[in-house]
């Protein structure tokens, strides 16, 4: 059974209001909610970046077959290094 964000927020609110001793538990739960939402906040991932035109052109010159697995791998590695 998965616990939803709104349920965790409700629990954190109740803990915060109960006793000062539960304040730390509420903070822990709120931090957990933020951590669960963190992957959703990622805007750009290096894996999702498109290849630049210059890297594609360099891969076409270097390899006989483009698009191909080896050519794309080389182009992405070259782009990550900043060489094209």
N, C-alpha and C positions, 0 to 999 in steps of 0.2 A: 504494500500500500504506500503510495507516494503522498507526501505531505505537500500541500500547495503553499505558495508564497503568502496568500492572504491569511491562511490558517496560522502560519508562523508569525506573521505580524500581529495577529490577535493575541497569541500566546505571549509574545514579547511585551505587548502593552499591558496585559494582565500581570505579568511578573514584575514589571516596573512599578505598577501601582500597589502591589501587595506589601512588600517589605523591602527595606534597603538592602537586605542580604541577597535578595533575588535580582538586584540591579545588574550584577555581573552576568548572571544567566541571561538576562534580557539583552545585554550588549553582545554576548556570544551568539545568540540567535540572530540578532540583527546583522552581525558580521557574516554569519553563514548565509543569510539572504543575499547580501551584497556579493558574496563569492559565487553564489548560484547564478546571479544575474551577470556576472563579469563576462562570460563568453558571449553574451548577447550584445555587450557594449563594444566588442572589438570591431573596429571600423575596417581596417585593412589588415589582411594577413599576407605574409610574403608568398604563401602558396597560391593566393588568389590573384596576384598581380599579373597583368597581361605583359607579354613580351613586347619589348620596344621594336620599332621597325628596323632599327640599325642592327639589333641582335638577330632578327629574323633574316636579314640580308646577309649577315656574316655566316649564319648557319647554312644558308642556301649556297654560298660560295664554298664552304668547307666540305659539305656532305653532298653525295650524289642524289639522295632522296630527302626531300623536305616537302611536307611535314613527315617526320619520322621520329621514332622513340629516341634514338641516339642524338639526332639533331636538336630536338626539343630540349633534351636533358643538357646538352652542351650549351645551348642558347640561354637557358635559365640560369645555369651555373655562372656563365660569363656575365650575365646581367647582374647577378647578385654581387659579383666581384667588382662591378662598376667599370668593366672594360669595354662596354659598347653602349 
